[in-house]
Amino acid sequence: MAKLTLKQQRFVDEYLIDLNATQAAIRAGYSVKTAKEQGSQNLTKLNLQQVISEKMAERSRRTGVNQDRVVLELAKIAFVKMTDIVDNQGKIKSTATEDDLACIESMKYKESESENGSSVEREVKISPKLKALELLGKHLGMWNDRMDVNVNIPVVISGEEQLED
């Protein structure tokens, strides 16, 4: 591992909390006035980049959280079908897989009695598919959020125009 100053080591530790270089610089003891520049400069230093990469890889191994796992979880949510999870009475199907069940955001069950009889309300809400699809699309580079305003139009200049008498 690369040799860091105490302040740089604090910056790395703080940066790994929220990946915000400016806030990490402030928490590490850099001046609030120059924190944005100091944070940005720190991220360009090869020795700091190496330590940050090593610590992020170490955390990924320790927690089991990595890009593949996140993408797979998003894919579960994006492609789940409600009909695979609940039947027409709102009950969870016995055939629902663990992947299907992982997509459930909330469940509600309410029984009520009245003089006219009893009723049962069931609600199963799955995680937002549209958001999962959006994030997967971004990951795949499908959405271009930037508008290109550069237009290449050839301009032809053809000598002087003749005037009619």
N, C-alpha and C positions, 0 to 999 in steps of 0.2 A: 504494500500500500504506500502511496506517495506521502511524503512528509509535509504536514500542514502546520501553520501557526495555530495557536489556541483560538484566535478569532475566526480563522478560516474553518477550523473544525466545528466551532459553534454554528457558523453559517451553514455548513453541510447538514448538521443535525437538525437545525431549524428548517432548512429548505425541504428536507424529507417529510416534514409534517404536512405541508400543504402545497408544495412545489411553487411557492410564490417567492421569487427572489428578493423583491423589495421588502416584504414583510420579514423574510428570513434575515436580511441584512439589519433591519431595525432591531429584531429580537436578539441578534448576535452582538449588538453593541455599536454598530456603525451609526453615523449621524443621520438623523431623520432627513435632513436637507439633501444629503448625497446618497441616501439608501438605494434609490432606483439605479443610479449609475454604478455604485459599488456592487449591487446585486448582479447587474448585467455583466460587469467586468469579471466578477468571480466565476460566472458561468462560462466565460470564454477561456479561463485558465485550464490548461490541459490536466494539471495535477488534481484540480478540484473536480473536473469532469470525470476523471478516472475513479476517484473516491466515491462520487455520487453514483456512478454506474455500478460499482462493486456493491455498495450498500443497497441499492435498489434490487439488484440481482439476489443478494443475500435475503432481503425481505421477501421477495417473490418465492424463493425456495422455502423459506420458513413458513409462510402463510399459505402457500399453494395458490396464490392469486397471481395469474399471469394473463397476457392478452388472449391467448387461446381460450382460457376458461371464461373470460368475460364475453368474448364473441359467442361462444357456445350457449351461454346463459341468455344473451340477447336473442339468439336464434330460437331458443325454446319459446320465448315470449312472442316473438314475431310470428311464428308459424303454428302456434297452438290453435286448436279449434275448440270452441266452447262445447260443441256436440261430442267431443272426445272426453270431456270432463263431467258434464251433468246430463241427466236424462230429462225427459219432458216434464217431470214433476219438480225439477230443481234439486234432485238428490245427486250426490257424487256417485258416479258409476264405479262399480267394482273393477272394471276393466281400465280405469284411468291409470296411466303409468306414473312413475315417480317424476318424470320430466313434466308431464301434464300438471300434476299436483303442485309442482314448484312454481307454476305460473299463476296460482291463485293469490290474489292480493288480499281479499277479505271474504268472509262468509257471515251471513246473518240468518238466524232462525227465530221465528216468532210464532207462538201459538196463542190464540185468543178464543175465549168463550163468550158467548152472548146468549140472550134468550132465543135467538134465531138459530143457534147452532154453534159449531166451532169452526175455526179456520186456521190454516197454517200458511205462513209466509216464509219463503226461502229466497235468499239472494246469494249468488256466487259471483264475485267480481274478479276478472282476470287482470293482470298487469297490462298497462296500455300498449297495445300492439303497434300503434302508429309511431310512438316514440322509439320503440325498439327497432322498427324498420328504418326510421330516420337515422338512428345511430349506426346501424349496420350499413346503410347506404353511404354515410360519411366515411366509415371505416374503409369501404370499398372504393371510395373516390367517385361515387356516382353523382353526387350533388356538387355543383359548382356555384358557391355562394357569391362569387365575385363577378361583377359585370365588366366585360372588356369594352371600353369605350374607344379604343384605338381602331380606327377604320382606315383601311388602305384603299383609297380611290385614286386611280391614275388621273393626273391632270395633264391634258395635252394643250400645249401652247403652240399655235400654228401661225406664226408671223402676223403681219398686219392685216386687218380686215379691210376690204375694199369698200369704199363709199360710192354709192350710186349718185350720178349727177342729176 
